[in-house]
Amino acid sequence: MRFRSGAWPGAFRRVSLKPMLTDYITSAIATLLVVADPVFLSALFLGITSGMTQAHRREVALRASIIAFCILLAAGLGGAKLLDLLGISLSAFRIAGGLLLLSAAAEMVFDRRSQRLQATAEQAISVDHVKNIAAFPLAIPLMAGPGAITAMILLAGRAEGRVEYLVSLYVVAAIVMAACFACFLMADRISKIMGITGRAVMTRLLGIILAALAVQFVIDGVVALARASG
């Protein structure tokens, strides 16, 4: 049986593309889910929307999810171009972003993140309990905070302009925001099932995962800088 010249390389590229794309999607889902932490946000959602009716809670949850997705979409689309205008290389941003995510992971592991987010939510409630509550503090900075925006820019940079990777990233962002919306709607059930101890254990486990992902971002940035200078 004879094969056409170049058939094997083409076939290899078609076969090898799927695992690479799969790994990219898996990494994006893990990073954005851990940074967003829908289960933990559901507890804050209960506190922020206390006293509201179920209809108002649903409206706030939907609006916040849409706003947060638009912010992440803008970060993925224009984040790299903004870095170019500022004269910042993507490798340098990977290192800085990885360190920022590592700091967020340390807050999760040592239970400092919950105190900071709760303080932000309480401050917003005291200023205005209902008006624009979906935009602040729910969408910003709880759902689409610095960690999530940084993760989107880093993941978009890893796509290297490949359309299928970028589309997959935006779909993942939409799925994560949909997960946040679902957790908001089931916030009462989640709070009863997990309890304080369950949420604490889950937050620390997710913090460890986020720390590993952050270190990987730093390593990628250092390797890219070494290749560029070498």
Steps between C-alpha positions, in 0.01 A plus 500: 500500500644836396459835671510843342799714582431720801200294610652401832598852616157633413331215681730548798409867518131419491534239771732700724287816485214345700700407811664847500164673473357267763784583738446870438126476571562295814751756625262787424209334681712419805651849518180700456292273723752519780543877469125566480414239769120488438428298816670753725337791316159344561548559873588866439204527265267407784643775718496763225139429398360446849146632526436473126227291343585196289407692184736785590778253587461329164516835320812605693668163434426511126611860458820443699589192295452687171705799616781279628509302174521822295793616716684170454423503127647849468808393695553203270447701182690819579729414790800404286462811281493718808823339618661578163398864528654516847820333379455195725594160360264209545776304673542772762124510549493122539750524785322792665160339449623169635628673813165678538311171469745344747415775748129431450566129556682577827198701613274204426722247679549716809137623502580867443308523173159451661561782748606740224207418271251520784637842598459617139143372488405658833644836396297495179182404682538786746534749212213369288322175577302452181592746224767366264577217743541262208780711353670578831605308699363181343632525143795722599711408690353171625430315173727682253770616735872555437571127517239406239598786268867406530419135430304595186788708362751225573282229345431716194876548463555125509255466210752687280228631270357157412128548441388161632691558825359851550145387425543214747624746764197725460268198517675390820456850646130485415471157663672622817269801523203269442629284787513809720142585399385146582675509839334834578159350428581200723680706767261397778540129425877522463532682832297232680678204336860614534487698820788709630743207524428374148554843347825545692639165380392565140656848500835367621507220244422743220772730635760227465391432142514871418851522651621223269345671197657832603844343527455353152422848362820633659704212355355561152591867524856432613554241226364740234729778622800263499427394142459861387826612661689190383 
